[in-house]
Amino acid sequence: LQQLPPRLSFLSSALQLPPRNAAELLASASPQLLATPLQKLQSNLTQLQRVLGSRGLDAVELLQERPDLLAQSPASIEAKLERLPGALSMSRQHVRQLVAECPQLLRRSVSTLAQR
């Protein structure tokens, strides 16, 4: 419980939300983040910013929509972004637009998406 305030402060800052809004969002949408070690959250954020930014995606916007992406492995998100264009038979630009509009795609496996 001692780690909750620093973790909440970090998440509030990372998601660019007031602490109260961040607490409500996390409690309802991503309670697992409140138990994730602070160092892991910080590392994941840095890596996600690099992975998403290198593809023209705004990490903060995606995380505001889907904060649970912070709990996912940045390497798995990177692999999904690499494989999605081929799996969906779409250009990288179209996949980028699709992910920006529907970040929950990054929570699905590439094989599941390819079947749809």
C-alpha positions in Angstrom: 0.0 0.0 0.0 3.0 2.3 0.5 3.7 2.2 -3.2 0.2 3.3 -4.3 0.7 7.1 -4.1 4.0 7.1 -6.2 2.5 4.6 -8.7 -0.7 6.6 -9.0 1.3 9.8 -9.3 3.4 8.3 -12.1 0.4 6.9 -13.9 -1.4 10.3 -13.6 1.6 12.0 -15.1 2.2 9.4 -17.8 -1.4 9.5 -18.9 -1.6 13.3 -18.5 -4.7 13.0 -16.3 -5.5 14.6 -13.0 -4.8 12.1 -10.1 -8.5 11.7 -9.4 -9.4 10.9 -13.0 -6.4 8.6 -13.3 -7.4 6.7 -10.1 -11.0 6.3 -11.4 -9.8 5.2 -14.8 -7.3 2.7 -13.4 -9.7 1.3 -10.8 -12.4 0.6 -13.4 -10.4 -0.2 -16.5 -7.0 -1.4 -15.4 -6.8 -2.3 -11.7 -3.8 -4.6 -12.4 -1.7 -1.5 -13.0 -2.2 -0.4 -9.4 -0.4 -3.6 -8.4 2.4 -3.4 -11.0 5.8 -2.4 -9.7 6.6 1.2 -10.4 9.9 0.4 -12.1 8.1 -2.0 -14.5 5.6 0.7 -15.4 8.3 3.3 -16.0 10.3 0.9 -18.1 7.2 -0.2 -20.1 6.2 3.4 -20.7 9.7 4.3 -22.0 9.7 1.3 -24.3 6.1 1.9 -25.5 6.8 5.5 -26.3 9.8 4.3 -28.5 7.9 1.5 -30.2 4.7 3.5 -30.8 6.4 6.7 -31.6 8.6 5.0 -34.2 5.4 4.1 -36.0 3.9 7.5 -35.9 1.5 6.6 -33.0 1.0 8.8 -29.9 1.7 6.6 -26.9 -0.1 9.0 -24.5 -3.3 9.0 -26.5 -3.3 5.2 -26.9 -2.6 4.8 -23.2 -5.4 7.2 -22.2 -7.8 5.0 -24.2 -6.2 1.7 -23.1 -4.1 2.1 -20.0 -3.9 -1.7 -19.7 -1.4 -1.6 -22.6 1.2 -0.5 -20.0 0.9 -4.0 -18.4 1.6 -5.7 -21.7 5.1 -6.5 -22.9 6.4 -3.7 -25.2 8.2 -6.4 -27.2 4.8 -8.2 -27.8 3.2 -4.9 -28.9 6.2 -4.3 -31.2 5.8 -7.8 -32.7 2.1 -7.2 -33.3 2.7 -3.9 -35.0 5.2 -5.7 -37.3 2.9 -8.5 -38.2 -0.5 -6.7 -38.4 0.0 -5.3 -41.9 0.6 -8.8 -43.4 -2.0 -10.5 -41.2 -4.7 -7.9 -42.1 -3.6 -7.4 -45.7 -3.3 -3.7 -45.1 -0.6 -1.1 -45.6 1.4 0.1 -42.6 -0.3 3.5 -42.8 -3.7 1.9 -42.7 -2.8 -0.3 -39.8 -1.4 2.8 -38.0 -4.7 4.6 -38.5 -6.7 1.6 -37.4 -4.6 1.2 -34.2 -4.9 4.9 -33.4 -8.7 4.6 -33.7 -8.9 1.2 -32.0 -6.0 0.7 -29.6 -7.7 -2.4 -28.2 -6.4 -4.2 -31.3 -3.1 -4.3 -29.5 -4.7 -6.5 -26.8 -5.6 -9.2 -29.3 -3.3 -11.8 -30.8 -2.3 -11.3 -34.4 -3.6 -14.8 -35.3 -7.0 -13.9 -33.9 -7.1 -10.7 -35.9 -6.0 -12.4 -39.1 -9.0 -14.8 -38.8 -11.5 -11.9 -38.7 
